[in-house]
Amino acid sequence: MARFNTRTAKARPTSAVTSTGRVLRTHESGRGQERDARSELFLLAVSHMVAQNTFYETGTDRDDRFARLIRGLAVSDPEWTAGLLGWLRDEGAMRTASIVGAAEYVHARLAAGATAGPSNRQVVNSVLQRPDEPGELLAYWTVTHGRALPKPLKRGVADAVRRLYHGKSLLKYDTASKGYRFGDILNLVHAAPDPDKPWQGELFRYALDRRHNPDTAVPPASVPVLTAHRELMRLPVEERRSVVTSPGGAERLAAAGITWEALAGWLQGPMDKAAWEAVIPSMGAMALTRNLRNFDEAGVSDEVAAQVAAKISDPEQVARSRQFPFRYLAAYQHAPSLRWAYPLERALGHSLANVPALPGRTLVLVDRSGSMFWSQVSERSQLNRADAAAVFGTALALRAAGADLVQFGSTSAPVEFRTGESVLKILERFGDLGGTDTTEAVRRHYQKHDRVLIVTDEQYAPNRHGDPTAQIPAHIPVYTWNLEGYRAGHGPSGAGNRHTFGGLSDSAFRMVSLLESARDASWPWQARA
């Protein structure tokens, strides 16, 4: 008799986020599941905006939980923790959380005398990817752990400084508003110039000189952008606007490292049509996307607007900018002109390149409860978690062969859509549905689908039927996207067709393809689909 080799025999793949089996209560008193330390840290890290309150946790409580988890795993599992931090800053695009994490990694390992695994210096260097970040890390360290800087921290920062400091970065980020100027950082970490960059020694000397002698410091001729900038700054104010309007003005501003943020101050006047049109050619895709409303209010020409549209919707530019998909929704909501709708729709599509084309029938449940509306996705955005959830849920539904898209809170309702319809238009059909009855939404809308995907903060209210995922037959996969990183999950994860992912980027979507092809899905920095 065949006991194992049957037509229905299938592998039971596992995913990285794993439950311990211990029961916890969600913040709404539902019967939740504890996750192991690595899983808890991962889900918290990919959603953690440092010092930001959420509906159920204060910023201080979240910061403390994040630091506690980092410190423990930095000693007990340094290889995994270092991998998380590097990925978090790079593909995860979580700047502040990765910097805080690296500082706590170093502090915990030094306190414990731990030497195994990736070095402290290596981890510090891996999370510093923008020229202002060495100063951010040093400021966090001195506020949190005191003014004494350990050697591994100094060496990691020095490595990053050699990569990141150049003429344009000095002009953009070395400002009087910073507590740690470039010169201060060079003094503290004793950073020597990169021998492969002969101009860097003179740049470092100038950074030190302008920190201590700003009135007499002279930029080196070996760094042309600094001398060009000095020439523009010496122009009388009444002559500066003529630079903007003259032939070659845009090129001259770019050569002098004049950013759009600095241009209004240099002009000492408004950012009118001519000013924007002069600086737009040197702006990156992210900066363009954030300023669409300003372009309309200034009245930039259709010709220039077409250039902006082409750049923000170019797939390579979208990939390079590493913008979260919800940024395009925020831009769409705040830009008054319809001329941006199609480019933003295309950019959103490019940013969701990893969304799988799922076969069969799929049920997509999007949490629109009050807690999802309460906290913003970042300190610079007014967009909330509910809208971010709707972006991902809609993209999943549109890409699937056959999907039912449902929004839920204390009640639930289908969200109608047509194949090929605009994501941005579909998002206008979502509402605010009050409390969180995930279980009832699953019971009401599950109708022998091939899989269920739930985008939520997992904080469901008590229900006589219990665990929302238990309402689905055990052989049907359930994928939960956790957008807040709270400690208790609404159901088990890791095996048995129950899988939890986290974060606001689309990088987790590749894990669905792994699991559905009966392969285990590891952490995103350990496995690439």
Secondary structure, DSSP 8 states (H G I E B T S, - for coil): --SS--TT------BSS-EEEEEEE-TTS-EEEEE-HHHHHHHHHTT--TT---SSS-HHHHHHHHHHHHHHHHHH-HHHHHHHHHHHHTTS--HHHHHHHHHHHHHHHHHHT--SSS-HHHHHHHH--STTHHHHHHHHHHHHH-S---HHHHHHHHHHHHHH--HHHHHHH--TT-SS-HHHHHHHHT----TT-TTHHHHHHHHHHHHH-TTT----TTSHHHHHHHHHHHS-HHHHHHHHHSTTHHHHHHHTT--HHHHHHHHTS---HHHHHHHGGG--HHHHHHTHHHHHHHT--HHHHHHHHHHHT-HHHHHHHT--THHHHHHHHH---GGGHHHHHHHHHHHTTT-----SEEEEEEE-SHHHHHSBSSTT---BHHHHHHHHHHHHHHHSSEEEEEEESSSEEE----TT--HHHHGGG-----S--HHHHHHHH-SS-SEEEEEE-------TT--GGGGS-TTS-EEEEESS--SSBSS--SSTTEEEEE-SSSTTHHHHHHHHTT--B--TTT---
